[in-house]
Amino acid sequence: MFIQGLSEPSLSMTAFELNGRRVVARSSPGTPLLWVIREEFRLSGTKYGCGLGQCGACTIHLDGAAVRSCQVPLAAVEGKRVATIEGLSSSGSHALQDAWVAEQVPQCGYCQAGQIMAAAALLRHTPRPTDDDIERALEGNLCRCGTYLRIRRAIHRAAGATG
Amino acid sequence: MTGPDLSRRAFLRRGVGGAAGLTIAFHLPGCVASEEAAPTEGEAPFLPNAWLRIGGDGTTTVVLAKSEMGQGVMTALPQILVDELDGDWSSLRIEEAAAGPEYGHPWLGPQVTAASSSVRSSMQPLREAGAKARAMLIAAAAQQWAIHPSACHAENGFVIETEGTRRAGYGALAEAASRLPEPDVVLLKELGDFRLVGRSVPRLDIPEKVTGRARYGIDVDVPDMLVAVVARCPTFGGSAKDFDDGPALRVPGVKTVVPISSGVAVVADGSWAALQGRKALRVTWDKGDLAGLDSETIAADLVAMARESAVTARDDGDVTGAMARAATTLHAEYRQPYLAHAAMEPPNCTALVTDDACTVWAPTQAQGKSRRVAAEITGLPETAVQVHTTFLGGGFGRGLEADMVREAVELSRDLRVPVKVLWSREDDLAHDFYRPPSYHRLSAGLDASGSPVAWTHHVACPSLLGRDRPLADDELDRTSVAGAADMPYDIPNVRCDWTRVEPGVPIGWWRSVGHLPNVFAVECFIDELASLTGADPYQFRRVHLRRSGRHRAALDVAAAESGWGKSLPRGRARGIAVGEAFGSFVAQVAEVSVELGRVRVHRVTCAIDCGMVVNPEIVTQQMEGGIVYGLTAALHGRIDIVDGAVKQQHFDDYRLLRMSEMPEVEVHILPSAEPPGGVGEVGVPTVAPAVVNAVAVLTGRRLRSLPLVL
């Protein structure tokens, strides 16, 4: 017996674009996009860190803007463009990814997909960010390993490479 | 040439001799480094030992028996082995070791990644493993060419006829080498002959960590797997009295609700359903005996019990007499709270139990313990338990616990399907094994010239060793006084006492263990003594570190590189601290200001002597990370106990350092040929005292409790 108003997951369909492909999600419309991406589409690069939008590990792009996928219900992405770390570049050689390797940024690496997605959204509208711009854009992306200095350097490096 | 350490042969032989164990170790799935690249070796790969395999196609596979949790072992350990092997770094594959006794820790027993010991404890065995394989490959080539092995040398995956033109790749020699006897004597390289060791070889794990391909525990995906979220009693020591699973079972996707040893598990077909199911679950808790516990009582107990009894950890000279004769005495008390690990990846574990086997996938630091726990729960022999180690999204000591393994194995045992146990962030903060709180009472006596002649340090805290085995009443837990009993200052009369206090809150190993609390107290107090005598705190330390050249050298580099003594912008000051942990020596200078009533750290200059360096960039990363971990503890870290439960729930009340709070960090590595020291933890302890000592310069106030409150 099911509670009224909660639909069976298989009965619902939400169409959106995921990393350039049209997809139809069958998870229930209230499911946070984070879990749809990870478990229905099996793209596990986007990470769960807090479920409250407080850590940034689940950062993705929604119509090009960096958002916390744990805070976006599936229903809200109907007809929209969603990009995850897996869709940032086909070969893993986006300027930010190259810069991340060059600066040897990650330690445990768990937060880094979110950091890179936040940085990518920043560079899209601010191709030559200052330290302050970077700080504002990535302040909500936590890193317990303490890679912040390298993240900043890598963003400047990528900006230089593309700018 | 360095001769072989023959005492190690027995250890190596165990690895080589356990042929069945080796077969298991080498052919399990779950390779974390290059999943898509299936092994392509020829028919007769060369398996000289438990860490190395050379295929007929020349592919060199190094088996990683340590957990990669950000500290760089996946790169540093192969660097050591492949260097001695003279192997080809560019064709290297890394494979996760299947947990087994052949990978037991040479110092700590079961297979574990802990105590900043991976490089320290693996250096010799890995060098010997590489050197031995190289010798066998050279012997195989020499045999084929009918020349003496001494007429050949090895280079980058080839054996080369030194005075000739012939060369053969390791792949072509693998089969022949595998039929040769192991050499009795292996010659290790001279330090100057290393090609990889000592170089900042790029980390092997980074490419997959920037593309989202890296697989962590939370990413484990086994066919037909269910996801479980466990409701645990908020108060420590409590348990479920009764539960109503009706509302939980009505959540779409929830399959069942199962009571387990740690609480009540909601099992669903996905993470979100499990989380929603738990929200709907109604549990009545028996809150247990600790329901009235709070941080204030614990703090008061630490002080009160320190007055009653103690175990003496160190007693040099005549402290009482020297203190009585001293021209001046100084006393101070320091306090530290409970802390959570708060790794970015919350605890999780996946298990599959069948009638005759148990498979565990976990972001664990403790394969040996995980295996034992799984065997206990299932009743299977340990040999029937496979433990796959994934990448860890941070370890910091949390991964040394097997509580998440216990939950997953219990559930899969009961349900007979693969089960992943997922912890939420709230679960993580509320049910950690916390860094123990501590109370420190220090006293010192100075003679008329301002030289310290007596020093006492009394530490009161729970016992980590006593957690896992009974301690006798008069038994000392050395980890509780690490950095205190062995404080480095040259003072003739020194006493260190320890009082064990057990409030009952779960405690665990937390990056740098006893060193952070103890070094904090020692380095703040020595600074207070310097102030009292009007001495420069750097020079005062230097003078009284007469007998420890390595402390002094680190101090000198940190002071010089920080511009110690040079003028600073208005409102800024420097503080300094030095310490030793896990065989390495670190000094740090913090440049600090106080803005709007808050401490702001602008720059940290760090000097480290960690002996012989395998990968300087990884050492630098670990210092940066250690400084952030220590600074987070200094500025924000506190777990409060209220009514027997943890008050902090999320990252908004258990704050981690953010980018805007990040100081510039400069790391200077001292050249050294000493045996390698650990680097994962030694960066943590000194930053908090350096900051406190700078704040004292700015404000005249000595802050003696963490986190810092102005």
Interface residues (C-beta under 8 A of the other chain):
Chain A: M1 F2 I3 L6 S7 E8 P9 S27 S28 T31 P32 W35 R38 E39 R42 L43 S44 G45 T46 K47 Y48 G49 C50 G51 L52 Q54 C55 A57 T84 I85 E86 L88 G92 L96 Q97 W100 V101 Q104 V105 P106 Q107 C108 G109 Y110 C111 Q112 A113 I116 I134 E135 L138 E139 G140 N141 L142 C143 R144 C145 G146 T147 Y148 L149 R150 I151 R152
Chain B: M69 G70 Q71 G72 P202 R203 D205 I206 P207 K209 V210 T211 G212 R213 A214 R215 Y216 I218 D219 D221 R250 V251 P252 G253 G270 S271 W272 L275 A342 A343 M344 E345 P346 F391 L392 G393 G394 G395 F396 L422 S424 R425 E617 Q621 E624 G625 G626 I627 V628 Y629 H650 F651 D652 L656 L657 R658 M659 S660 M662 E664 V665
